[in-house]
């Protein structure tokens, strides 16, 4: 009985040792084939190929993107990440940079400010600054010049400065005195000079007590209302707004009081 018990214990010990040995051998066999993925970002595909080939890994360029930060031809990302444990023969997938986006500058001269800005931003560009210059020969709100010039190629996302025209400032005048002149001739003079005729009011005329009644009107009878006087081309100007000597611009309105 004792010898059977000893035999059983010995067999169990041998089985446990065999299992531990098998697990250890399997672990060594598996992990002996694992390597750490190196850092490849910033390298060229050729340099990255040399780095991974010695570890039994392979490299595949899967994507290419534009990037203003990573130089053209360099690796900008990788998968698996650096330091990841993988088996030999594993493929490391990378994305390669195409460098910054390069565009041609559009010709926006002659366009309106709004149209030029839309055309510029549609190409992924920006407006750096916008200056205005008054001119009488060219209509307002029109691009007169740009920098960089039109069709400049191979520029890396430039910002474009625009010079836009504005309307010429209105011409200024010193208001003359029209007091004492007929309303008709003054109105024509103002219209010919580009001014507008404003309100024309007739000055009230004070009536004497003897004018309150007439010969046919009975004493004590109500006085009929006097119809308001109307201005005519022959009316004489008594005052004006703006007053004489003030500075005005073309298109201003001038009002008068006449009698």
C-alpha positions in Angstrom: 0.0 0.0 0.0 2.8 2.4 0.8 4.7 1.6 -2.3 1.5 2.3 -4.4 1.1 5.6 -2.7 4.7 6.5 -3.3 4.3 5.6 -6.9 1.2 7.7 -7.3 2.9 10.7 -5.7 6.0 10.3 -8.0 3.8 10.0 -11.1 1.9 13.2 -10.1 5.2 15.1 -9.6 6.5 13.9 -12.9 3.3 15.0 -14.6 3.5 18.5 -13.1 7.1 18.8 -14.1 6.2 17.8 -17.7 3.4 20.4 -17.8 5.6 23.1 -16.5 8.4 22.2 -19.0 5.9 22.2 -21.9 4.5 25.6 -21.0 8.0 27.0 -20.6 9.0 25.7 -24.0 5.9 27.0 -25.6 6.4 30.4 -24.0 10.0 30.5 -25.2 8.9 29.4 -28.6 6.3 32.1 -28.9 8.1 35.0 -27.3 11.3 34.2 -28.9 9.7 35.3 -32.2 8.4 38.7 -30.8 10.1 42.1 -31.5 9.4 45.7 -30.6 8.2 47.9 -33.4 10.8 50.8 -33.9 9.8 54.5 -34.3 9.5 55.3 -38.0 7.9 58.8 -38.0 10.2 61.3 -39.7 12.1 58.7 -41.7 11.9 58.1 -45.5 10.4 54.8 -46.6 13.8 53.6 -47.5 15.3 54.4 -44.1 12.3 52.8 -42.4 12.7 49.6 -44.5 16.3 49.2 -43.3 15.2 49.6 -39.7 12.5 47.0 -39.8 14.2 44.4 -42.1 16.7 43.5 -39.4 13.9 42.7 -37.0 12.1 40.5 -39.5 9.3 43.0 -40.1 7.8 44.4 -43.3 6.7 48.0 -44.1 3.8 49.1 -46.3 3.0 52.6 -47.4 -0.8 52.7 -47.2 -1.7 56.4 -47.4 -0.3 59.7 -48.6 -1.5 63.0 -47.1 -0.6 66.7 -47.4 1.0 68.1 -44.3 2.5 71.5 -43.5 4.4 70.1 -40.6 6.0 66.9 -42.0 8.4 67.4 -45.0 7.5 65.8 -48.3 8.5 62.1 -48.6 8.8 61.5 -44.8 6.6 59.1 -42.7 4.0 61.0 -40.7 2.3 58.1 -38.9 2.6 54.4 -38.3 0.6 51.4 -37.0 1.4 49.6 -34.8 2.8 52.3 -32.6 6.5 52.4 -31.6 7.3 49.9 -28.8 4.4 47.5 -29.6 5.4 43.8 -29.4 4.6 41.9 -32.6 5.7 38.6 -34.1 8.4 38.5 -36.8 7.0 38.9 -40.3 4.4 41.5 -39.1 3.5 44.3 -41.5 4.0 47.9 -40.2 1.6 50.2 -42.0 2.7 53.8 -42.5 1.4 57.1 -44.0 3.7 59.2 -46.1 3.7 63.1 -46.3 3.2 64.9 -49.6 4.3 68.1 -48.0 2.4 71.3 -47.9 -0.5 71.9 -50.3 0.8 73.9 -53.3 -1.7 76.0 -55.3 -1.8 78.6 -58.1 -2.9 82.1 -57.1 -6.2 83.0 -58.9 -6.5 86.3 -60.9 -9.1 88.4 -59.0 -8.3 91.8 -60.5 -11.4 93.4 -61.9 -13.7 91.5 -59.6 -15.7 92.9 -56.7 -14.4 92.6 -53.2 -16.9 90.0 -52.3 -16.4 87.9 -55.4 -12.6 88.1 -55.1 -12.7 86.9 -51.4 -15.0 84.0 -52.3 -12.7 83.0 -55.2 -9.6 83.1 -52.9 -11.1 81.1 -50.0 -12.6 78.5 -52.4 -9.0 77.5 -53.2 -8.1 77.1 -49.6 -6.2 80.5 -49.4 -6.7 83.5 -47.1 -6.9 87.2 -47.5 -4.0 88.8 -45.7 -5.0 92.5 -45.9 -7.2 94.8 -47.9 -6.4 98.4 -48.7 -8.8 100.9 -50.3 -7.9 103.7 -52.8 -10.3 106.4 -54.0 -10.5 106.8 -57.8 -12.8 108.5 -60.3 -11.8 106.6 -63.4 -12.6 103.1 -62.1 -15.9 102.0 -60.5 -16.0 101.5 -56.7 -15.7 98.1 -55.0 -13.3 96.6 -57.6 -10.0 94.8 -57.1 -7.3 97.0 -58.6 -4.2 94.9 -57.7 -3.2 91.9 -55.8 -0.1 90.4 -54.2 1.1 87.7 -54.9 0.4 88.3 -58.6 -2.1 86.1 -60.5 -1.1 82.6 -61.6 2.0 82.5 -59.3 2.5 78.7 -58.9 4.0 76.4 -56.4 3.3 78.7 -53.5 2.6 77.1 -50.1 -0.8 78.2 -49.0 -0.1 82.0 -49.4 -2.1 84.8 -48.1 -3.2 87.3 -50.7 -3.3 91.1 -50.2 -5.9 93.1 -52.2 -6.1 96.8 -53.3 -9.8 97.7 -53.7 -11.2 100.9 -55.3 -13.6 103.2 -53.5 -15.8 105.9 -54.9 -14.2 109.4 -55.2 -15.1 111.6 -52.2 -18.0 114.0 -53.0 -16.9 117.5 -54.1 -17.2 120.2 -51.4 -18.5 123.7 -51.9 -18.9 126.9 -49.9 -22.6 127.8 -49.8 -23.2 131.2 -51.5 -25.9 133.6 -50.4 -29.2 133.5 -52.3 -31.0 136.0 -50.1 -32.9 138.6 -52.3 -32.9 136.5 -55.4 -36.0 134.9 -57.1 -36.8 131.4 -56.1 -37.1 130.2 -59.7 -33.6 131.1 -60.9 -32.0 129.9 -57.7 -33.8 126.5 -58.0 -32.4 126.0 -61.5 -28.9 127.0 -60.3 -29.0 124.5 -57.5 -30.2 121.6 -59.7 -27.5 122.3 -62.3 -24.9 122.2 -59.6 -26.1 118.8 -58.3 -28.0 120.1 -55.2 -31.6 119.4 -54.2 -34.3 121.8 -53.4 -35.7 121.2 -49.9 -38.6 122.9 -48.1 -39.8 126.2 -49.3 -41.9 128.1 -46.8 -43.6 131.5 -47.2 -43.1 134.0 -44.4 -46.2 135.2 -42.6 -47.3 138.8 -43.4 -48.6 140.7 -40.4 -52.0 142.3 -41.0 -53.0 145.8 -39.8 -56.2 146.2 -37.7 -57.9 147.9 -40.6 -57.4 144.8 -42.7 -59.5 142.7 -40.4 -62.8 143.8 -42.0 -63.8 145.3 -45.3 -66.5 147.7 -46.4 -69.1 145.0 -47.1 -68.5 143.1 -43.8 -70.9 143.9 -40.9 -69.2 144.9 -37.7 -68.9 142.0 -35.3 -69.2 139.3 -38.0 -66.5 136.5 -38.0 -63.4 137.1 -40.1 -63.0 134.5 -42.9 -59.7 132.5 -42.8 -57.0 133.8 -45.0 -55.7 131.1 -47.4 -52.0 130.3 -47.0 -49.7 132.0 -49.4 -48.0 129.8 -52.0 -44.4 130.2 -53.2 -43.9 131.0 -56.9 -40.8 131.2 -59.1 -41.1 135.0 -58.6 -41.0 134.7 -54.7 -38.0 136.4 -53.2 -35.7 134.5 -50.9 -35.6 135.8 -47.3 -33.4 133.2 -45.7 -31.7 129.8 -46.5 -30.5 126.6 -44.8 -27.5 125.9 -44.9 -26.5 129.5 -44.3 -24.1 131.3 -46.6 -20.5 130.5 -46.0 -21.1 126.9 -44.7 -19.3 124.0 -46.4 -21.6 121.5 -48.2 -21.1 118.6 -50.6 -22.8 117.9 -53.9 -26.2 116.3 -53.4 -27.0 118.3 -50.3 -30.5 119.7 -49.7 -31.1 123.5 -49.5 -34.3 124.9 -48.0 -35.6 128.5 -48.2 -38.0 131.0 -46.7 -39.6 133.3 -49.2 -42.1 136.2 -49.5 
